[in-house]
Amino acid sequence: MDDPGGIAITPNGQTAYVTNANGNSVTPINLATNTAGTAITGGMSDPYAIAITPNSQSAYVINVSGSSVTPINLATNTAGTAITGGV
């Protein structure tokens, strides 16, 4: 991880997601084994904070440098297109 910042845990307690500000990514961590998964990249610029939806389908990452929010599909651990405007 590269300059970890925000952290969010899925409602089922199985996975933590950590923002990596300098790495422009989010790292999933399997909490049962305490192992980091492959970093999720794309559409992030200095990710700072993260929130997970109650149904564990999506996460939303606040990007400080980009003044945007990046959605992440948690089923596939892929980042979507950053959302800008009014952020």
Secondary structure, 3 states (H helix, E strand, C coil): CCCEEEEEECCCCCEEEEEECCCCEEEEEECCCCEECCCEECCCCCEEEEEECCCCCEEEEEECCCCEEEEEECCCCEECCCEECCC
